[in-house]
């Protein structure tokens, strides 16, 4: 009787450990599939003059070397000027900007917008000439 109980206990342990091994193997097999789904986002960049800002639609259009690029501004978009945080309301037509964005589902979504300080330099030049 003791031998049967001992054999039964050993058999139960073998079954329990083999089930855990199969579960671990299934997880390993599933991991590469999720990695394939998460393709790295290719960040693009455009530098140029702002031609249009639509605060209602949260878009900014920039005239770059390869033509106009319109990007959507989201809550995650970092807008800066001289390392100071800004908002879409601070972006105006005529300013020089550098925008880093990703193309997703046919839309360009801005990751960051850096407003250049060229406008301030021009103001200083005008003050000196007066």
C-alpha positions as protocol buffer text, in pm:
chain_id: "A"
residue {
  index: 1
  type: UNK
  ca { x: 0 y: 0 z: 0 }
}
residue {
  index: 2
  type: UNK
  ca { x: 285 y: 239 z: 85 }
}
residue {
  index: 3
  type: UNK
  ca { x: 450 y: 165 z: -246 }
}
residue {
  index: 4
  type: UNK
  ca { x: 131 y: 245 z: -435 }
}
residue {
  index: 5
  type: UNK
  ca { x: 90 y: 578 z: -252 }
}
residue {
  index: 6
  type: UNK
  ca { x: 454 y: 666 z: -316 }
}
residue {
  index: 7
  type: UNK
  ca { x: 421 y: 579 z: -684 }
}
residue {
  index: 8
  type: UNK
  ca { x: 100 y: 781 z: -707 }
}
residue {
  index: 9
  type: UNK
  ca { x: 269 y: 1083 z: -545 }
}
residue {
  index: 10
  type: UNK
  ca { x: 564 y: 1058 z: -787 }
}
residue {
  index: 11
  type: UNK
  ca { x: 328 y: 1027 z: -1082 }
}
residue {
  index: 12
  type: UNK
  ca { x: 133 y: 1334 z: -972 }
}
residue {
  index: 13
  type: UNK
  ca { x: 456 y: 1534 z: -941 }
}
residue {
  index: 14
  type: UNK
  ca { x: 568 y: 1430 z: -1289 }
}
residue {
  index: 15
  type: UNK
  ca { x: 234 y: 1535 z: -1439 }
}
residue {
  index: 16
  type: UNK
  ca { x: 241 y: 1869 z: -1252 }
}
residue {
  index: 17
  type: UNK
  ca { x: 594 y: 1956 z: -1366 }
}
residue {
  index: 18
  type: UNK
  ca { x: 535 y: 1850 z: -1726 }
}
residue {
  index: 19
  type: UNK
  ca { x: 227 y: 2075 z: -1742 }
}
residue {
  index: 20
  type: UNK
  ca { x: 436 y: 2370 z: -1624 }
}
residue {
  index: 21
  type: UNK
  ca { x: 699 y: 2292 z: -1886 }
}
residue {
  index: 22
  type: UNK
  ca { x: 442 y: 2289 z: -2167 }
}
residue {
  index: 23
  type: UNK
  ca { x: 297 y: 2622 z: -2048 }
}
residue {
  index: 24
  type: UNK
  ca { x: 644 y: 2781 z: -2047 }
}
residue {
  index: 25
  type: UNK
  ca { x: 711 y: 2653 z: -2400 }
}
residue {
  index: 26
  type: UNK
  ca { x: 381 y: 2799 z: -2524 }
}
residue {
  index: 27
  type: UNK
  ca { x: 471 y: 3140 z: -2380 }
}
residue {
  index: 28
  type: UNK
  ca { x: 810 y: 3131 z: -2554 }
}
residue {
  index: 29
  type: UNK
  ca { x: 644 y: 3043 z: -2883 }
}
residue {
  index: 30
  type: UNK
  ca { x: 395 y: 3331 z: -2846 }
}
residue {
  index: 31
  type: UNK
  ca { x: 658 y: 3597 z: -2766 }
}
residue {
  index: 32
  type: UNK
  ca { x: 811 y: 3630 z: -3116 }
}
residue {
  index: 33
  type: UNK
  ca { x: 465 y: 3682 z: -3262 }
}
residue {
  index: 34
  type: UNK
  ca { x: 404 y: 3984 z: -3039 }
}
residue {
  index: 35
  type: UNK
  ca { x: 747 y: 4123 z: -3124 }
}
residue {
  index: 36
  type: UNK
  ca { x: 667 y: 4095 z: -3495 }
}
residue {
  index: 37
  type: UNK
  ca { x: 347 y: 4295 z: -3444 }
}
residue {
  index: 38
  type: UNK
  ca { x: 535 y: 4579 z: -3275 }
}
residue {
  index: 39
  type: UNK
  ca { x: 738 y: 4705 z: -3566 }
}
residue {
  index: 40
  type: UNK
  ca { x: 967 y: 4992 z: -3467 }
}
residue {
  index: 41
  type: UNK
  ca { x: 829 y: 5332 z: -3560 }
}
residue {
  index: 42
  type: UNK
  ca { x: 1042 y: 5513 z: -3814 }
}
residue {
  index: 43
  type: UNK
  ca { x: 1078 y: 5872 z: -3698 }
}
residue {
  index: 44
  type: UNK
  ca { x: 1094 y: 6124 z: -3981 }
}
residue {
  index: 45
  type: UNK
  ca { x: 1199 y: 6487 z: -3960 }
}
residue {
  index: 46
  type: UNK
  ca { x: 1107 y: 6802 z: -4147 }
}
residue {
  index: 47
  type: UNK
  ca { x: 1261 y: 7146 z: -4102 }
}
residue {
  index: 48
  type: UNK
  ca { x: 1110 y: 7452 z: -4258 }
}
residue {
  index: 49
  type: UNK
  ca { x: 867 y: 7740 z: -4228 }
}
residue {
  index: 50
  type: UNK
  ca { x: 521 y: 7697 z: -4078 }
}
residue {
  index: 51
  type: UNK
  ca { x: 264 y: 7774 z: -4347 }
}
residue {
  index: 52
  type: UNK
  ca { x: -53 y: 7693 z: -4151 }
}
residue {
  index: 53
  type: UNK
  ca { x: -169 y: 7613 z: -3798 }
}
residue {
  index: 54
  type: UNK
  ca { x: -516 y: 7475 z: -3731 }
}
residue {
  index: 55
  type: UNK
  ca { x: -576 y: 7477 z: -3355 }
}
residue {
  index: 56
  type: UNK
  ca { x: -922 y: 7319 z: -3392 }
}
residue {
  index: 57
  type: UNK
  ca { x: -795 y: 7022 z: -3592 }
}
residue {
  index: 58
  type: UNK
  ca { x: -462 y: 7023 z: -3402 }
}
residue {
  index: 59
  type: UNK
  ca { x: -251 y: 7026 z: -3718 }
}
residue {
  index: 60
  type: UNK
  ca { x: 58 y: 7213 z: -3829 }
}
residue {
  index: 61
  type: UNK
  ca { x: 170 y: 7242 z: -4192 }
}
residue {
  index: 62
  type: UNK
  ca { x: 538 y: 7300 z: -4269 }
}
residue {
  index: 63
  type: UNK
  ca { x: 697 y: 7383 z: -4602 }
}
residue {
  index: 64
  type: UNK
  ca { x: 1003 y: 7158 z: -4615 }
}
residue {
  index: 65
  type: UNK
  ca { x: 1260 y: 7086 z: -4884 }
}
residue {
  index: 66
  type: UNK
  ca { x: 1049 y: 6802 z: -5026 }
}
residue {
  index: 67
  type: UNK
  ca { x: 719 y: 6990 z: -5010 }
}
residue {
  index: 68
  type: UNK
  ca { x: 448 y: 7059 z: -4755 }
}
residue {
  index: 69
  type: UNK
  ca { x: 409 y: 6824 z: -4461 }
}
residue {
  index: 70
  type: UNK
  ca { x: 101 y: 6834 z: -4238 }
}
residue {
  index: 71
  type: UNK
  ca { x: 130 y: 6674 z: -3895 }
}
residue {
  index: 72
  type: UNK
  ca { x: -124 y: 6609 z: -3624 }
}
residue {
  index: 73
  type: UNK
  ca { x: -39 y: 6745 z: -3279 }
}
residue {
  index: 74
  type: UNK
  ca { x: -144 y: 6520 z: -2989 }
}
residue {
  index: 75
  type: UNK
  ca { x: -125 y: 6548 z: -2611 }
}
residue {
  index: 76
  type: UNK
  ca { x: 202 y: 6350 z: -2630 }
}
residue {
  index: 77
  type: UNK
  ca { x: 367 y: 6599 z: -2867 }
}
residue {
  index: 78
  type: UNK
  ca { x: 649 y: 6795 z: -2702 }
}
residue {
  index: 79
  type: UNK
  ca { x: 652 y: 7155 z: -2825 }
}
residue {
  index: 80
  type: UNK
  ca { x: 956 y: 7360 z: -2722 }
}
residue {
  index: 81
  type: UNK
  ca { x: 1122 y: 7694 z: -2794 }
}
residue {
  index: 82
  type: UNK
  ca { x: 1463 y: 7760 z: -2637 }
}
residue {
  index: 83
  type: UNK
  ca { x: 1411 y: 7454 z: -2413 }
}
residue {
  index: 84
  type: UNK
  ca { x: 1087 y: 7604 z: -2274 }
}
residue {
  index: 85
  type: UNK
  ca { x: 762 y: 7407 z: -2300 }
}
residue {
  index: 86
  type: UNK
  ca { x: 507 y: 7559 z: -2537 }
}
residue {
  index: 87
  type: UNK
  ca { x: 163 y: 7473 z: -2675 }
}
residue {
  index: 88
  type: UNK
  ca { x: 13 y: 7461 z: -3024 }
}
residue {
  index: 89
  type: UNK
  ca { x: -114 y: 7815 z: -2962 }
}
residue {
  index: 90
  type: UNK
  ca { x: 252 y: 7931 z: -2955 }
}
residue {
  index: 91
  type: UNK
  ca { x: 319 y: 7794 z: -3305 }
}
residue {
  index: 92
  type: UNK
  ca { x: 254 y: 8061 z: -3568 }
}
residue {
  index: 93
  type: UNK
  ca { x: 274 y: 8081 z: -3945 }
}
residue {
  index: 94
  type: UNK
  ca { x: 611 y: 8212 z: -4062 }
}
residue {
  index: 95
  type: UNK
  ca { x: 814 y: 8055 z: -3781 }
}
residue {
  index: 96
  type: UNK
  ca { x: 1100 y: 7818 z: -3853 }
}
residue {
  index: 97
  type: UNK
  ca { x: 1048 y: 7479 z: -3690 }
}
residue {
  index: 98
  type: UNK
  ca { x: 1189 y: 7129 z: -3680 }
}
residue {
  index: 99
  type: UNK
  ca { x: 927 y: 6858 z: -3644 }
}
residue {
  index: 100
  type: UNK
  ca { x: 996 y: 6493 z: -3568 }
}
residue {
  index: 101
  type: UNK
  ca { x: 700 y: 6274 z: -3660 }
}
residue {
  index: 102
  type: UNK
  ca { x: 591 y: 5919 z: -3736 }
}
residue {
  index: 103
  type: UNK
  ca { x: 362 y: 5802 z: -4013 }
}
residue {
  index: 104
  type: UNK
  ca { x: 88 y: 5579 z: -3874 }
}
residue {
  index: 105
  type: UNK
  ca { x: -231 y: 5467 z: -4050 }
}
residue {
  index: 106
  type: UNK
  ca { x: -175 y: 5723 z: -4325 }
}
residue {
  index: 107
  type: UNK
  ca { x: -145 y: 6012 z: -4078 }
}
residue {
  index: 108
  type: UNK
  ca { x: 165 y: 6202 z: -3971 }
}
residue {
  index: 109
  type: UNK
  ca { x: 170 y: 6234 z: -3591 }
}
residue {
  index: 110
  type: UNK
  ca { x: 417 y: 6479 z: -3438 }
}
residue {
  index: 111
  type: UNK
  ca { x: 647 y: 6350 z: -3165 }
}
residue {
  index: 112
  type: UNK
  ca { x: 815 y: 6688 z: -3111 }
}
residue {
  index: 113
  type: UNK
  ca { x: 810 y: 7041 z: -3248 }
}
residue {
  index: 114
  type: UNK
  ca { x: 1109 y: 7267 z: -3191 }
}
residue {
  index: 115
  type: UNK
  ca { x: 1043 y: 7634 z: -3263 }
}
residue {
  index: 116
  type: UNK
  ca { x: 1360 y: 7807 z: -3383 }
}
residue {
  index: 117
  type: UNK
  ca { x: 1467 y: 8142 z: -3235 }
}
residue {
  index: 118
  type: UNK
  ca { x: 1520 y: 8309 z: -3576 }
}
residue {
  index: 119
  type: UNK
  ca { x: 1226 y: 8542 z: -3523 }
}
residue {
  index: 120
  type: UNK
  ca { x: 1387 y: 8690 z: -3211 }
}
residue {
  index: 121
  type: UNK
  ca { x: 1710 y: 8763 z: -3398 }
}
residue {
  index: 122
  type: UNK
  ca { x: 1520 y: 8947 z: -3670 }
}
residue {
  index: 123
  type: UNK
  ca { x: 1341 y: 9159 z: -3404 }
}
residue {
  index: 124
  type: UNK
  ca { x: 1677 y: 9254 z: -3252 }
}
residue {
  index: 125
  type: UNK
  ca { x: 1810 y: 9357 z: -3596 }
}
residue {
  index: 126
  type: UNK
  ca { x: 1505 y: 9579 z: -3650 }
}
residue {
  index: 127
  type: UNK
  ca { x: 1557 y: 9745 z: -3310 }
}
residue {
  index: 128
  type: UNK
  ca { x: 1922 y: 9822 z: -3392 }
}
residue {
  index: 129
  type: UNK
  ca { x: 1834 y: 9986 z: -3725 }
}
residue {
  index: 130
  type: UNK
  ca { x: 1580 y: 10220 z: -3561 }
}
